[in-house]
Each structure stands twice: as C-alpha cells, then as structure tokens.
Amino acid sequence: MKKIIGYHLFALIYKINSRLLPIKKNNVLCIMTHDEGEGSNVSLVVKA
C-alpha cells in the first residue's frame, strides 16, 4: 500500500514540476531503484 501511495505521490509531483519548470534539451532524469545489479536498466542508462 505504501508503495502505491509513493508512486502516485511521485506522479503528482512530476506533473506539477513539468508544468512549472521549462524542459531542458539533452537532459535525462534517472530514478534509482533498489535494483543495484550491473545489468539493471537504470544502471545501463546511467553508464550511457
């Protein structure tokens, strides 16, 4: 239940920020998860 509330809270904050702040080109936002393996999707994006 806490995880679902956290996801909805993050989505709400993201929507508010995306409307208030301008979009910058060539920037990527990475959200680190608890998956710390070398082959995780987030780790591969960060390395690239």
N, CA, C and O atoms as a Tripos MOL2 file, in Angstrom:
@<TRIPOS>MOLECULE
protein
  192   191    48     0     0
PROTEIN
NO_CHARGES

@<TRIPOS>ATOM
      1 N           0.8210   -1.1930    0.0000 N.3       1 MET1
      2 CA          0.0000    0.0000    0.0000 C.3       1 MET1
      3 C           0.8730    1.2690    0.0000 C.2       1 MET1
      4 O           0.5820    2.2340   -0.7060 O.2       1 MET1
      5 N           1.9560    1.2460    0.8120 N.am      2 LYS2
      6 CA          2.8510    2.4000    0.8580 C.3       2 LYS2
      7 C           3.5110    2.6320   -0.4930 C.2       2 LYS2
      8 O           3.7160    3.7740   -0.9040 O.2       2 LYS2
      9 N           3.8420    1.5440   -1.1810 N.am      3 LYS3
     10 CA          4.4950    1.6550   -2.4850 C.3       3 LYS3
     11 C           3.5680    2.3220   -3.5000 C.2       3 LYS3
     12 O           4.0090    3.1680   -4.2780 O.2       3 LYS3
     13 N           2.3140    1.9560   -3.4960 N.am      4 ILE4
     14 CA          1.3330    2.5340   -4.4250 C.3       4 ILE4
     15 C           1.1390    4.0140   -4.1360 C.2       4 ILE4
     16 O           1.0710    4.8250   -5.0600 O.2       4 ILE4
     17 N           1.0510    4.3700   -2.8580 N.am      5 ILE5
     18 CA          0.9040    5.7800   -2.4920 C.3       5 ILE5
     19 C           2.1410    6.5570   -2.9290 C.2       5 ILE5
     20 O           2.0300    7.6790   -3.4230 O.2       5 ILE5
     21 N           3.3190    5.9630   -2.7470 N.am      6 GLY6
     22 CA          4.5500    6.6150   -3.1720 C.3       6 GLY6
     23 C           4.5880    6.8560   -4.6720 C.2       6 GLY6
     24 O           5.0110    7.9220   -5.1200 O.2       6 GLY6
     25 N           4.1470    5.8700   -5.4550 N.am      7 TYR7
     26 CA          4.1140    6.0370   -6.9110 C.3       7 TYR7
     27 C           3.1510    7.1550   -7.3180 C.2       7 TYR7
     28 O           3.4660    7.9590   -8.1950 O.2       7 TYR7
     29 N           1.9960    7.2040   -6.6910 N.am      8 HIS8
     30 CA          1.0200    8.2510   -7.0180 C.3       8 HIS8
     31 C           1.5240    9.6260   -6.5900 C.2       8 HIS8
     32 O           1.3090   10.6140   -7.2920 O.2       8 HIS8
     33 N           2.1890    9.6890   -5.4470 N.am      9 LEU9
     34 CA          2.7480   10.9520   -4.9850 C.3       9 LEU9
     35 C           3.8400   11.4290   -5.9370 C.2       9 LEU9
     36 O           3.8930   12.6110   -6.2750 O.2       9 LEU9
     37 N           4.7110   10.5180   -6.3700 N.am     10 PHE10
     38 CA          5.7510   10.8830   -7.3290 C.3      10 PHE10
     39 C           5.1340   11.3770   -8.6370 C.2      10 PHE10
     40 O           5.5940   12.3710   -9.1990 O.2      10 PHE10
     41 N           4.1020   10.6960   -9.1240 N.am     11 ALA11
     42 CA          3.4550   11.1050  -10.3720 C.3      11 ALA11
     43 C           2.8550   12.5020  -10.2450 C.2      11 ALA11
     44 O           2.9360   13.3030  -11.1770 O.2      11 ALA11
     45 N           2.2620   12.7910   -9.1050 N.am     12 LEU12
     46 CA          1.6780   14.1130   -8.8850 C.3      12 LEU12
     47 C           2.7630   15.1920   -8.8710 C.2      12 LEU12
     48 O           2.6080   16.2340   -9.5080 O.2      12 LEU12
     49 N           3.8450   14.9500   -8.1580 N.am     13 ILE13
     50 CA          4.9400   15.9180   -8.1030 C.3      13 ILE13
     51 C           5.5590   16.1060   -9.4810 C.2      13 ILE13
     52 O           5.8970   17.2270   -9.8630 O.2      13 ILE13
     53 N           5.7090   15.0140  -10.2330 N.am     14 TYR14
     54 CA          6.2780   15.1040  -11.5800 C.3      14 TYR14
     55 C           5.3850   15.9620  -12.4850 C.2      14 TYR14
     56 O           5.8880   16.7930  -13.2410 O.2      14 TYR14
     57 N           4.0850   15.7650  -12.4120 N.am     15 LYS15
     58 CA          3.1700   16.5460  -13.2570 C.3      15 LYS15
     59 C           3.2030   18.0210  -12.9000 C.2      15 LYS15
     60 O           3.1740   18.8750  -13.7860 O.2      15 LYS15
     61 N           3.2620   18.3280  -11.6100 N.am     16 ILE16
     62 CA          3.3230   19.7290  -11.1890 C.3      16 ILE16
     63 C           4.6250   20.3610  -11.6620 C.2      16 ILE16
     64 O           4.6090   21.4640  -12.2090 O.2      16 ILE16
     65 N           5.7470   19.6850  -11.4610 N.am     17 ASN17
     66 CA          7.0410   20.2340  -11.8820 C.3      17 ASN17
     67 C           7.1470   20.3810  -13.3890 C.2      17 ASN17
     68 O           7.7420   21.3430  -13.8730 O.2      17 ASN17
     69 N           6.5840   19.4500  -14.1330 N.am     18 SER18
     70 CA          6.6890   19.5320  -15.5880 C.3      18 SER18
     71 C           5.9050   20.7100  -16.1450 C.2      18 SER18
     72 O           6.2210   21.2130  -17.2230 O.2      18 SER18
     73 N           4.8990   21.1470  -15.4260 N.am     19 ARG19
     74 CA          4.1320   22.3170  -15.8810 C.3      19 ARG19
     75 C           4.7780   23.6270  -15.4350 C.2      19 ARG19
     76 O           4.6320   24.6440  -16.1140 O.2      19 ARG19
     77 N           5.4820   23.6210  -14.3170 N.am     20 LEU20
     78 CA          6.0670   24.8470  -13.7850 C.3      20 LEU20
     79 C           7.4650   25.1310  -14.3210 C.2      20 LEU20
     80 O           7.8340   26.2890  -14.5150 O.2      20 LEU20
     81 N           8.2380   24.0860  -14.5610 N.am     21 LEU21
     82 CA          9.6250   24.2650  -14.9820 C.3      21 LEU21
     83 C           9.7740   23.9820  -16.4700 C.2      21 LEU21
     84 O           9.1350   23.0700  -16.9950 O.2      21 LEU21
     85 N          10.6060   24.7500  -17.1500 N.am     22 PRO22
     86 CA         10.8070   24.5030  -18.5850 C.3      22 PRO22
     87 C          11.5680   23.1960  -18.8170 C.2      22 PRO22
     88 O          12.3390   22.7500  -17.9680 O.2      22 PRO22
     89 N          11.3380   22.6020  -19.9700 N.am     23 ILE23
     90 CA         12.0190   21.3680  -20.3450 C.3      23 ILE23
     91 C          13.3720   21.7230  -20.9470 C.2      23 ILE23
     92 O          13.4610   22.5600  -21.8460 O.2      23 ILE23
     93 N          14.4270   21.0810  -20.4440 N.am     24 LYS24
     94 CA         15.7760   21.3160  -20.9480 C.3      24 LYS24
     95 C          16.1340   20.1940  -21.9110 C.2      24 LYS24
     96 O          15.9300   19.0180  -21.6090 O.2      24 LYS24
     97 N          16.6630   20.5580  -23.0620 N.am     25 LYS25
     98 CA         17.0610   19.5540  -24.0470 C.3      25 LYS25
     99 C          18.3330   18.8510  -23.5990 C.2      25 LYS25
    100 O          19.1430   19.4150  -22.8620 O.2      25 LYS25
    101 N          18.4970   17.6220  -24.0490 N.am     26 ASN26
    102 CA         19.6770   16.7960  -23.7860 C.3      26 ASN26
    103 C          19.8800   16.4780  -22.3090 C.2      26 ASN26
    104 O          21.0140   16.2560  -21.8860 O.2      26 ASN26
    105 N          18.8220   16.4500  -21.5210 N.am     27 ASN27
    106 CA         18.8960   16.0620  -20.1150 C.3      27 ASN27
    107 C          18.0620   14.8160  -19.8960 C.2      27 ASN27
    108 O          17.0190   14.6340  -20.5240 O.2      27 ASN27
    109 N          18.5310   13.9570  -18.9970 N.am     28 VAL28
    110 CA         17.8220   12.7300  -18.6690 C.3      28 VAL28
    111 C          17.6830   12.6580  -17.1570 C.2      28 VAL28
    112 O          18.6460   12.8950  -16.4290 O.2      28 VAL28
    113 N          16.4970   12.3350  -16.6890 N.am     29 LEU29
    114 CA         16.2460   12.1440  -15.2710 C.3      29 LEU29
    115 C          16.2650   10.6560  -14.9830 C.2      29 LEU29
    116 O          15.4870    9.8980  -15.5620 O.2      29 LEU29
    117 N          17.1500   10.2330  -14.0910 N.am     30 CYS30
    118 CA         17.2390    8.8280  -13.7000 C.3      30 CYS30
    119 C          16.7830    8.6820  -12.2670 C.2      30 CYS30
    120 O          17.2400    9.4030  -11.3800 O.2      30 CYS30
    121 N          15.9000    7.7670  -12.0490 N.am     31 ILE31
    122 CA         15.4200    7.4810  -10.7080 C.3      31 ILE31
    123 C          16.0040    6.1480  -10.3030 C.2      31 ILE31
    124 O          15.7110    5.1210  -10.9140 O.2      31 ILE31
    125 N          16.8250    6.1650   -9.2780 N.am     32 MET32
    126 CA         17.4870    4.9510   -8.8290 C.3      32 MET32
    127 C          16.5060    4.1000   -8.0250 C.2      32 MET32
    128 O          15.8210    4.5840   -7.1240 O.2      32 MET32
    129 N          16.4620    2.8390   -8.3740 N.am     33 THR33
    130 CA         15.6180    1.8980   -7.6520 C.3      33 THR33
    131 C          16.4840    1.0570   -6.7390 C.2      33 THR33
    132 O          17.6870    1.2960   -6.6320 O.2      33 THR33
    133 N          15.9070    0.1040   -6.0980 N.am     34 HIS34
    134 CA         16.6450   -0.7610   -5.1910 C.3      34 HIS34
    135 C          17.3880   -1.8630   -5.9360 C.2      34 HIS34
    136 O          18.0880   -2.6600   -5.3120 O.2      34 HIS34
    137 N          17.2490   -1.9200   -7.2420 N.am     35 ASP35
    138 CA         17.9360   -2.9160   -8.0450 C.3      35 ASP35
    139 C          19.3580   -2.4300   -8.3130 C.2      35 ASP35
    140 O          19.5650   -1.5730   -9.1710 O.2      35 ASP35
    141 N          20.3330   -2.9630   -7.5950 N.am     36 GLU36
    142 CA         21.7010   -2.4680   -7.6870 C.3      36 GLU36
    143 C          22.5820   -3.3150   -8.5940 C.2      36 GLU36
    144 O          23.7960   -3.1110   -8.6220 O.2      36 GLU36
    145 N          22.0150   -4.2530   -9.3330 N.am     37 GLY37
    146 CA         22.8120   -5.1150  -10.1850 C.3      37 GLY37
    147 C          23.4210   -4.3700  -11.3600 C.2      37 GLY37
    148 O          22.9120   -3.3330  -11.7860 O.2      37 GLY37
    149 N          24.5090   -4.9080  -11.8760 N.am     38 GLU38
    150 CA         25.1950   -4.2920  -13.0100 C.3      38 GLU38
    151 C          24.3510   -4.3300  -14.2840 C.2      38 GLU38
    152 O          24.5170   -3.4810  -15.1600 O.2      38 GLU38
    153 N          23.4540   -5.3010  -14.3910 N.am     39 GLY39
    154 CA         22.6470   -5.4280  -15.5930 C.3      39 GLY39
    155 C          21.2760   -4.7900  -15.4820 C.2      39 GLY39
    156 O          20.4290   -5.0010  -16.3500 O.2      39 GLY39
    157 N          21.0400   -4.0150  -14.4330 N.am     40 SER40
    158 CA         19.7320   -3.3880  -14.2820 C.3      40 SER40
    159 C          19.5550   -2.2830  -15.3160 C.2      40 SER40
    160 O          20.5340   -1.7050  -15.7900 O.2      40 SER40
    161 N          18.3220   -1.9950  -15.6600 N.am     41 ASN41
    162 CA         18.0350   -0.9880  -16.6800 C.3      41 ASN41
    163 C          18.5520    0.3800  -16.2830 C.2      41 ASN41
    164 O          19.1190    1.0930  -17.1120 O.2      41 ASN41
    165 N          18.3650    0.7580  -15.0250 N.am     42 VAL42
    166 CA         18.7900    2.0750  -14.5710 C.3      42 VAL42
    167 C          20.3110    2.1860  -14.6160 C.2      42 VAL42
    168 O          20.8330    3.2220  -15.0270 O.2      42 VAL42
    169 N          21.0310    1.1490  -14.2060 N.am     43 SER43
    170 CA         22.4920    1.1870  -14.2380 C.3      43 SER43
    171 C          23.0120    1.3410  -15.6680 C.2      43 SER43
    172 O          23.9850    2.0570  -15.9020 O.2      43 SER43
    173 N          22.3750    0.6810  -16.6090 N.am     44 LEU44
    174 CA         22.8080    0.7810  -18.0040 C.3      44 LEU44
    175 C          22.5710    2.1740  -18.5590 C.2      44 LEU44
    176 O          23.3910    2.6740  -19.3290 O.2      44 LEU44
    177 N          21.4710    2.8090  -18.1880 N.am     45 VAL45
    178 CA         21.1730    4.1690  -18.6670 C.3      45 VAL45
    179 C          22.1580    5.1480  -18.0630 C.2      45 VAL45
    180 O          22.6470    6.0360  -18.7610 O.2      45 VAL45
    181 N          22.4590    5.0080  -16.7860 N.am     46 VAL46
    182 CA         23.3920    5.9160  -16.1230 C.3      46 VAL46
    183 C          24.7730    5.8200  -16.7580 C.2      46 VAL46
    184 O          25.4290    6.8420  -16.9610 O.2      46 VAL46
    185 N          25.2280    4.6030  -17.0770 N.am     47 LYS47
    186 CA         26.5430    4.4250  -17.6990 C.3      47 LYS47
    187 C          26.5900    5.0510  -19.0840 C.2      47 LYS47
    188 O          27.6150    5.6030  -19.4830 O.2      47 LYS47
    189 N          25.4810    4.9680  -19.8220 N.am     48 ALA48
    190 CA         25.4420    5.5310  -21.1770 C.3      48 ALA48
    191 C          25.4740    7.0320  -21.1200 C.2      48 ALA48
    192 O          25.4490    7.6900  -22.1600 O.2      48 ALA48
@<TRIPOS>BOND
     1     1     2 1
     2     2     3 1
     3     3     4 2
     4     3     5 am
     5     5     6 1
     6     6     7 1
     7     7     8 2
     8     7     9 am
     9     9    10 1
    10    10    11 1
    11    11    12 2
    12    11    13 am
    13    13    14 1
    14    14    15 1
    15    15    16 2
    16    15    17 am
    17    17    18 1
    18    18    19 1
    19    19    20 2
    20    19    21 am
    21    21    22 1
    22    22    23 1
    23    23    24 2
    24    23    25 am
    25    25    26 1
    26    26    27 1
    27    27    28 2
    28    27    29 am
    29    29    30 1
    30    30    31 1
    31    31    32 2
    32    31    33 am
    33    33    34 1
    34    34    35 1
    35    35    36 2
    36    35    37 am
    37    37    38 1
    38    38    39 1
    39    39    40 2
    40    39    41 am
    41    41    42 1
    42    42    43 1
    43    43    44 2
    44    43    45 am
    45    45    46 1
    46    46    47 1
    47    47    48 2
    48    47    49 am
    49    49    50 1
    50    50    51 1
    51    51    52 2
    52    51    53 am
    53    53    54 1
    54    54    55 1
    55    55    56 2
    56    55    57 am
    57    57    58 1
    58    58    59 1
    59    59    60 2
    60    59    61 am
    61    61    62 1
    62    62    63 1
    63    63    64 2
    64    63    65 am
    65    65    66 1
    66    66    67 1
    67    67    68 2
    68    67    69 am
    69    69    70 1
    70    70    71 1
    71    71    72 2
    72    71    73 am
    73    73    74 1
    74    74    75 1
    75    75    76 2
    76    75    77 am
    77    77    78 1
    78    78    79 1
    79    79    80 2
    80    79    81 am
    81    81    82 1
    82    82    83 1
    83    83    84 2
    84    83    85 am
    85    85    86 1
    86    86    87 1
    87    87    88 2
    88    87    89 am
    89    89    90 1
    90    90    91 1
    91    91    92 2
    92    91    93 am
    93    93    94 1
    94    94    95 1
    95    95    96 2
    96    95    97 am
    97    97    98 1
    98    98    99 1
    99    99   100 2
   100    99   101 am
   101   101   102 1
   102   102   103 1
   103   103   104 2
   104   103   105 am
   105   105   106 1
   106   106   107 1
   107   107   108 2
   108   107   109 am
   109   109   110 1
   110   110   111 1
   111   111   112 2
   112   111   113 am
   113   113   114 1
   114   114   115 1
   115   115   116 2
   116   115   117 am
   117   117   118 1
   118   118   119 1
   119   119   120 2
   120   119   121 am
   121   121   122 1
   122   122   123 1
   123   123   124 2
   124   123   125 am
   125   125   126 1
   126   126   127 1
   127   127   128 2
   128   127   129 am
   129   129   130 1
   130   130   131 1
   131   131   132 2
   132   131   133 am
   133   133   134 1
   134   134   135 1
   135   135   136 2
   136   135   137 am
   137   137   138 1
   138   138   139 1
   139   139   140 2
   140   139   141 am
   141   141   142 1
   142   142   143 1
   143   143   144 2
   144   143   145 am
   145   145   146 1
   146   146   147 1
   147   147   148 2
   148   147   149 am
   149   149   150 1
   150   150   151 1
   151   151   152 2
   152   151   153 am
   153   153   154 1
   154   154   155 1
   155   155   156 2
   156   155   157 am
   157   157   158 1
   158   158   159 1
   159   159   160 2
   160   159   161 am
   161   161   162 1
   162   162   163 1
   163   163   164 2
   164   163   165 am
   165   165   166 1
   166   166   167 1
   167   167   168 2
   168   167   169 am
   169   169   170 1
   170   170   171 1
   171   171   172 2
   172   171   173 am
   173   173   174 1
   174   174   175 1
   175   175   176 2
   176   175   177 am
   177   177   178 1
   178   178   179 1
   179   179   180 2
   180   179   181 am
   181   181   182 1
   182   182   183 1
   183   183   184 2
   184   183   185 am
   185   185   186 1
   186   186   187 1
   187   187   188 2
   188   187   189 am
   189   189   190 1
   190   190   191 1
   191   191   192 2
@<TRIPOS>SUBSTRUCTURE
     1 MET1         2 RESIDUE 1 A MET
     2 LYS2         6 RESIDUE 1 A LYS
     3 LYS3        10 RESIDUE 1 A LYS
     4 ILE4        14 RESIDUE 1 A ILE
     5 ILE5        18 RESIDUE 1 A ILE
     6 GLY6        22 RESIDUE 1 A GLY
     7 TYR7        26 RESIDUE 1 A TYR
     8 HIS8        30 RESIDUE 1 A HIS
     9 LEU9        34 RESIDUE 1 A LEU
    10 PHE10       38 RESIDUE 1 A PHE
    11 ALA11       42 RESIDUE 1 A ALA
    12 LEU12       46 RESIDUE 1 A LEU
    13 ILE13       50 RESIDUE 1 A ILE
    14 TYR14       54 RESIDUE 1 A TYR
    15 LYS15       58 RESIDUE 1 A LYS
    16 ILE16       62 RESIDUE 1 A ILE
    17 ASN17       66 RESIDUE 1 A ASN
    18 SER18       70 RESIDUE 1 A SER
    19 ARG19       74 RESIDUE 1 A ARG
    20 LEU20       78 RESIDUE 1 A LEU
    21 LEU21       82 RESIDUE 1 A LEU
    22 PRO22       86 RESIDUE 1 A PRO
    23 ILE23       90 RESIDUE 1 A ILE
    24 LYS24       94 RESIDUE 1 A LYS
    25 LYS25       98 RESIDUE 1 A LYS
    26 ASN26      102 RESIDUE 1 A ASN
    27 ASN27      106 RESIDUE 1 A ASN
    28 VAL28      110 RESIDUE 1 A VAL
    29 LEU29      114 RESIDUE 1 A LEU
    30 CYS30      118 RESIDUE 1 A CYS
    31 ILE31      122 RESIDUE 1 A ILE
    32 MET32      126 RESIDUE 1 A MET
    33 THR33      130 RESIDUE 1 A THR
    34 HIS34      134 RESIDUE 1 A HIS
    35 ASP35      138 RESIDUE 1 A ASP
    36 GLU36      142 RESIDUE 1 A GLU
    37 GLY37      146 RESIDUE 1 A GLY
    38 GLU38      150 RESIDUE 1 A GLU
    39 GLY39      154 RESIDUE 1 A GLY
    40 SER40      158 RESIDUE 1 A SER
    41 ASN41      162 RESIDUE 1 A ASN
    42 VAL42      166 RESIDUE 1 A VAL
    43 SER43      170 RESIDUE 1 A SER
    44 LEU44      174 RESIDUE 1 A LEU
    45 VAL45      178 RESIDUE 1 A VAL
    46 VAL46      182 RESIDUE 1 A VAL
    47 LYS47      186 RESIDUE 1 A LYS
    48 ALA48      190 RESIDUE 1 A ALA
